[in-house]
Amino acid sequence: MDIEPVREGVTRPASTLRQAAASPPPPPTTAPSEPPGSTGPPLWRTAGILVICVAQFLVSLDLSIANVAIPDIRSDLGLTSTGAAWVLSGYSVAFAALLLLAGRVADLAGRRRVFVIGLLVFTVASALAGTAWSTAALIVGRVLQGAGAALIAPAALGLLTAIIPEGPQRRQALGLYGAILSAGFVSGMLAGGVLTDTLGWRATMYVNIPITLTTALLAHRCLPESRVSHRAAFDVPGAVLSALAMAALVYALSQVHTADQQPASFLTALIIGLVAAVGFVLVERRSRSPLVPPRLLGIATIARANLLGLILVASYSGMLFVLTLYLQEGLGHSPLATGLIFAVSGAVAVPVSLTAGRLVTRWGPRRPLVTGVAIETVALLPLVMLPARGGVPLVIAATTVNAVGHIVALVVVSIAATDYVPADHKASAGALLNTSQQLGVALGVALVATVSAVLADQTTTTTPSLIGWRAALATTAALAAVGLLIARRLDTATGWRGAH
């Protein structure tokens, strides 16, 4: 892939500066150039894109890799229900809480530097989680994994948009990036099942270590440093309030389905999250160097793209959550078999994403976006009538078609949310996109868990769980339909530049 750099403030090696001395003066901001010893721009930039995608795949993978290992972890460490919930939610809570903070730090301190630090934090955290001798040690390891992921994700997207110019090449790269997000989440369940069944649950943590160390070394070699071209202040109050708001809200959403059992815990987290969120908005409006510039969300394209991403991810993650229960509890399949069933939809991720990038180049963003969301919505409708037996063919067909539409839509959402963002806020825009999607995951799971539990409790039939699962899947279809309405109003042809 022959990729030309976007012109933005980044660090250039000395060898390139000597070559530039004999050429006309560069523009006010400079472009990334070849690292010493590289074999040429196309090779190192392609390698850099692959490094970014591998890291993002790992971040997405670990959102779900521990899910199927919980029964083994419970028997080994004696996990309580609360401990098991924290093993699963500790990662996502830390991840969501630190995203906006990490995005701004990456913009100011250097995106490659923060990217590599995040990989190293992830390495240490995975080693701690793998060797965990108690529930507390495992939870700390999972929380640190989430913190490392929060450093990696926005820096990765900031680097990607920094080294590739706006246009067809960036759209193709963002397409691959979007596919990695979906494929990683689905692959986590498959990898978790395989590793747990063959090597034990600790392997689901140890598997990260060689990948993160190798990726960190390659990142240092293949990726140019990239940061804002001027000194800027850091918004400490905004950072604290954003972390508190996201952590509390994600935790509250994760506890919605058990709110009747622990109402004080749920209500406390919800109130803290809402108060911190309001405080964050007020602080950002007055800050000279906000984490999320108000004008960023003042642009309809970017605001709607993030809202659409939240809704689509909520629908998709809610669907996977319900179908996992259906396959394991309803049909009696093992975690490994469940992962293999979902692997079919995960296999379409990369080819569909690359095709989506080409469609956007050929047809523009709006037609692929609306078509993708429509496909995703229609594919959910047959699942509303899940059969009591023999539903595997339906699940495979519906999730595969759904994945096609979902990935196409997310590619366009990624483009709309990041394409026209100024150089000084590339990682922050990536953090905002990742934050909205993390909220989507928490919201989707909370919503379907609540709906399925309420319907199951109220029905008097002999299949209460099936009734609840059907209602929950109808809810995911309704979410996707709302997304379709937003997609029809998303003018992806205008962005930051178009707003001025």
N, C-alpha and C positions, 0 to 999 in steps of 0.2 A: 504494500500500500504506500504510494508516493504521497507523502503528507508534507505540506508546506506550513511553516510556523505562523501563528498569529502574532502580530506585533504587540508586545506587552512587556512590562518591566521584568526582566529576569537576569540572572547572572550568566556571563559568558566566559568560557575558558580563555586562558592567555593565548593559546595557539590561534584561536579565531580572531582575537583582537589584533594580532600581528598581521593576519591576512587582510583585515578590514582597514589597516593603515594605508594600503595602496589603493583603496576604493573610495568612491565619493562618501561624504559624511552620512552617517545613518540618520534615520528619523529620530525625534526626541526620545522615543521609547524603543528598546532593542528587542530582538527576537532571540529565542533559544537557538543554540548552535550545537555542533557536534561535541560530545565529550572527548577528551584526549584518548586517542587510540581507537576511536570508532571507525567503522569501515565506510561510513557515508550516512547522510541524513535519512534516507528512507529506511535503512536497516535499524538505526538506533531509535528512531521514532516509533517504528512498528514494534520493536522490542519494548519500548516504554509503554505503549498502549496495552500490550499483553501483560506486562507487570501490573499495571493499574487494574486490569480486568481480573487477574488472578487474586489480587488483594480484595477486590470488591466481592468476588465469588466467595471467598473465605468468610467475610463479614456476614454475608447473607446466609451462608451455609450454617453458621453457628447460631443463627436465630432459631433453627429447628432441629439441629442434630441431637440435642439432648432429650427431645420429647419422647422418642421411643425407648430411650434408655432408663427412664424414670423407674419402672418396676425393678430393674436390676440394682439401681442405685439405692432404692428404698430398702431392699433386702440386705444390701451390703453395709450401708451406713446407718440403717435404722431411721430413715427419714420419716418425719411426721408429715401430715398433709400440708401444714404451713411451710415446712422446710422444702418440700417438693415444689410448692408454688414459687418460692423464692429462687430455687435453682433454675426454674424456667423463666421467671420474670426479672431476676436480678440483672441478667444480660441486657434485656430490652429497656429496663428502667434506666440503667447507667448510660446506655447508648443514646437514648432519646434525650436524657437530661443534659448531656455534654455536647451535643451536636452543634448548636449555635455558637457556643463558646469556642469549641475547637475550630470551627470554620473561620472565625475572625482571627484566632491565634495563627492559623495557617496563612491567612492573607498577610499578616503583619510580620511573622517570624520566618516565613519561608515554607512553601507548601511541600517541597520535597523533604525538608528537615522534619516537619510534623508527621508526614507520611511514614518516614522511616522510624521515628520514635514510636508511633502508634503500633507498627509491626513488632517492635521489640517489647513493648508493653504487653501486647497480645501473646508473645512467646512466653514471657515470664508467667503471665496469668494462666496460660494453658498448662504449663508445668505444675503450677500450684494446684489447679483443679484436678489434674490427672493423678497427683500424689496425695490428694485430700485424705486426711485421716479422721475427719469429722464433718458433720453437716456444715458447721461454721466455716471451715477451711474451703469447702467446695463452693459455698455461696460467695465468699470473698473472691475466689478465683473467677467465678462467673461474672461478678460485678466488675472486676478488673478487665476481663475480656471485653465487656461492654464499653469500658472507658477507652481501651485500645481501639475498638471498632469506631468509636466516636472521633478519634483522631485520624483514623485512616480514611473514612468515607468522604468527608467534605474536601480533604486535601486531594484525594484521588480525582474527584470530579473537577476541582479547581485546576489540577495539573492537566487533565485531559482537555479542557477548554482553553488552557493557556498555550499548549503546543500545537493545536490544530485550529486553523482559521475557520470563521463562520462560513457555511456553505455545505456542499455535498459531502466532503470528506469528514467534517465534524458530525454530520447527520449519520453517516455510516458508523462512525466510532460510538456515538451516543446510542445507536441502535444496538450495537454489540454490548455496550455497558448496561442498557436496559434489560437485555436478554439475560445477562449474568445475574441480575438481581432476582429474577423469577426462577431461573434454573438453579441458583444456589439454594433458595429456600426449599424448593421441591427436592433437590438432591440431598439436602440435609437429612430428610426423613429416610431416604434410601441408605445413605452412608451410615446413619445412626443404627439402622436395623442390621446392616451387614457387619459393622464393627462390633456391635454389642453381641450378636449371635456367635461371632467367630473368635474375637479377642477379648471381649469383656467391655463394660461401659467405660473404663478408663481410657481405652483406645480412642474414644470419641473426642477426648481432650488432647491426648498426645499427638494425634494425627496433624494437628495444627503446627507443631513446632518446626519440623523440617521445611514446611511450606513457607512459614513466616520468615525464617532465617534466610532462606534462599531468595525470597522476594525482596527482603531488605537489602541484601547485597546487590542484587540486580538493579534495584531502584537507585541506589547510590551511583551505579555505573551508567545506567541508561537514561535517567531522567534529569533534565536541567533544573536548577533551582529557579523558583518563581515566587515573587512576592510583590507587594505594592511598591510603586516607584517613588513614594514619598513617606516621610515619617508621619504617623498618626497616633492619636491617643487611644487608650484601651478603655472600654466601657465596663468598669468593674461592677457597679450596681446592676446594670443590665445583664451581665454574665451570671451573677448570683441569682437574680430573680428568674431568668430563663431556665437555669438548671433546676431550681426549686419547683417552678411551675410544671415543667415537663416530667420530672420525677414523680411528683405528687399525682398529676393527672393520669399518667400511664399506669401507676400503681392502682389508683382508684378504678380505672377501667378494667384492670386485670382482676379486681375483686368484686365486680358488679354482680356476678352470678352467685356470690356467697354473702351478699350484703345483708340478707335477712338473718344470717348466723353471726356476723360480726359488724353490726350497723355502725358502731362508734368508730371503728378503724376506717371503714369506707367513707363515712361522712367527713371525718377529720381530714383524710387525704384529699377528698374532693374540694372541701372549702379552702384548704391551704393552696391547692393547685389553682383554683379560680382567682383567689385574692392575689397570688403571686403573678398570675397572667395579666390581670388588670394593672398591677403595679409595673410590670415589665413594659406594657404599652405606654403608660404615662412617662416612664423614665426614658424610653426610646425617643419619644417626641421632643424631649428637652436635651438629649445628649448631643454633644458636638461630634462624636464618633460612635454612632450606634452600632450594635451587633447586626441589626437588620434595619437598614435605612427605611424610614416610612415611605419615601418615594418609590422604593422597590415594590412594596405591596400596593402602592397607589396606581401602578400600571395594571390595567385590567388583565392583560395577557398573562402576566406572571402570577397574579393573585388567583386567577381562575385555573391556571395550570396546576398550581399547588393544591387547590381545593379538589380539582378533578383527580389528581394523583391520590389524595387521601381517600376519596370515595371508592375509586377503583381497587386500590389495595385493600381497603376494608372489605369489599365484596369478595375479592379473591381469597384473602386469608380466612375469612369467615367460611367460605365454601370448603377450603381444605380442612379446616378444623372439624366441621360437621362430618365430612366424608371419612375422615380418619376414625371418628367414633363409630360411624356406620359400618365401615369395613372390619374393624376390630371387635367391637362390642355386638354389632348387629349380625354380621356374617361370620364372625369367629376367625378372621384371618390373623396371622402373626404380624408383628411389626415389619419383618423383612418382606413378607408378601405385600403388605400395604405399601411399603416403599417402592416395590417393583411395579405395582399398579400405577402409582403416581409418576414413575420414571418415564412412562410413555409420553405424558404431556411435557415433562421436562426436556425430553429429547428434541422437541420441535423448537426450543427457545432460540438457539443460535441461528439456524437457517431462516426462521421467520423474522428475526430482528434485522438481519442483513438485508432481507427482501424489503422490510419496512423502510429502511434508510433509502433504498432505491426508489420506492414508491413516493416518498416525500420529495425526493429530488425531481421526479418526473411529473407528479400530479400536484405538488404543493402539500402542505400539512393538513389542511382541513378535511379533505376527502378521506385520506387514510384514517384520520382520527375518528371521525363519525362512523365510518365503516367498522373499524376495530371495536369500538364500544358497542355498536349494534350487534356484532357477532358475539361478543362476550355476554350481552344480555340474553340473546336468544338461546345460547348454549346452556344457560342456567335453567330455563323453563322446564325441560324434561326431568330435571332432578327433583322438581317439586313433588313428583309422584314416585319417589323411590320405592321399589318393590321390597317386600319382606325377605325374599330369597332371590338369588341369581342376579343381583344387580351389578356385578362386576363389569360386564360389557357396556352397560349404560354409563357407569362411572368413567371408564376409559375413554369412551367416545365423547362424552360431554366435557370432561376436563381437558381433553386434547383440543377440541374446537374452541373451548373457552380460552385456553392458553394462547391460541393464535390471535384472537381478537385482543386479549389483554396485553400481549407483548407489543403488538402494533400500536395500541393506544399509548402505552407507557413510553415508547420511543418518541412519539410526537410530544407528549407531556414533558419529557426531559429536554427536548429541543426548545419548546416554548418557555420553559422555566429558566433556562440558562443561556440561550443563544445571544441575547443582546445585553447581557449584564456587563457593566463596566469592569475594567481589568482589576480595579482595587477591591472588588467584591465577588470575585469568581468562586472562591471557596465558601464564602458566606452564602451565596446562592445555592451551592451544592448542599450546604448544611440545611438550608431552609427546605429544599426538596426532600432530603432524607428525613428531616423532622416530620414533615407532613405525612410521609409514607409510614414512619414509625407510629405516629398517631393513628394512621389508618389500620395498621396491624392490630393495635390494642383495641381500637373501636370495633373492628370487625369481629374479633374473637369475643369481646364482651357482649356485643349485641346478639350474636347467634347463640351464645351460651345461655343468656338470659331468656331469650325467646323459647329455645328448646326446653329449658327447665320449667318455665311457666306453663307451657302447653302440655308437657308431660305430666305435671302435677294436677292439672285441671281435667284431663281426660280420664274416662272410666273404661276405656277399651283395654284389650289384652296386649296391645302394642303401643304403650304410651311413649316410649322412646322414639319409635318410628314417626309418630304424629308430630312430636317436637322437632325432629330432624327435618321433616318436610316443611314445617312452618319456618324454621331457621333458614332453609335454602330459598324459600319464597322471599324472605327478607333480603338475602343477598341479591336476588334478581331485582327486587325493588331498588336497592342501592345502585345497581348497574344502570337501571332505567333513569334514575336521577342523574347519574353521570352522563347519560346520553343527552339529556336536556342541556347540561352544562357544555358538553362537547359541541353542540350545535351553535352555541353562543361564543365559543372561544375563538377569537380572531387571532390565529397564530401567525398571521402575516405581519403583525405589528409587535414591536417589543420595546426595549429601552430607547433605542434610537428613534423609533417611530413616535414615541410619546413626547419628544422634545421638538 
